[in-house]
Amino acid sequence: MNNLMIGAVAGGLSGAVGHFLAGKFHGNEKGQKIYPVYSATFFGLMVLGAKFIAV
């Protein structure tokens, strides 16, 4: 159950942060195309960070 919650929170946050940063750095039109790269990167970082921190 704990892994499921970590994945759900990381998925939601990484999508929001990825979309925000891609739009901010690359503009709205190009940001829509490139934000999955940002989201995948942040998802991996959040899950990896959660594994190293005692949750």
Secondary structure, DSSP 8 states (H G I E B T S, - for coil): -HHHHHHHHHHHHHHHHHHHHHHHHH-HHHHHHHHHHHHHHHHHHHHHHHHHS--
